[in-house]
Amino acid sequence: MPLTNLLCGLLETGVNQLHQLDSSAVIKRKQLNGTIIYASLKELNFPLYFVISDRQVDVLNKFEGQADCNIRVSFSALNKLQDNHQLTHLIKTGQLEVDGDIQLVQQFAKLLTDMDIDWEEHLSHKVGDVIAHKLCYHAKKIHQGTLAQFNKVEKQTALYVTEEIKLAPSGLEVAYFCEQVKILEAQADTLLLSLNNKLEQLEAKSNKRLGTNSLAGK
């Protein structure tokens, strides 16, 4: 079996098994019933086609037909696709390319990542209530610690890029630049207003002279 088919099969099985535990999956699949999404990571040349029905999600590496929406996204932007306010920024910064309805991107992201799974309830049937509670408690702690470390690294990277190697402007520099632009705009408006007033005065004087010469000629 080709590696691409194996990866598609593993992804398809994983998504559908998680959906069996997700109480909201049926509703989200119905919203996308009959939709075909083409998705690929910018870091990898590995296209995927997600064929969504109200019963399951099929994952293919080839599809004979036209997808309803084409998505190319950077790996670092995957967790931001659900946020409406982030999408425009991701597109402007080149982290996300969309050919199709942007609403489909949001619904698709929620289908794959926003799952309402009560892990403690499902685990309790396997190992008992006490052990399930302890496992979930420690899992949450590990998850919170991982997120905290990730945010710390992200902030340190941003500081390094803006302060150390100066590849990007800092927040204060951007704010100062915007303020200077506003000042220049105000000065330009004042200058234009002054020029318009002078032109009007010159035009009035010119018309007055023409009127005087016309009366003198008579």
Helices and strands as residue ranges (DSSP letters): H 3-21, H 25-31, E 36-41, E 48-52, E 57-60, E 69-73, G 75-80, H 84-92, E 96-99, H 102-113, H 119-127, H 129-159, I 160-164, H 171-217
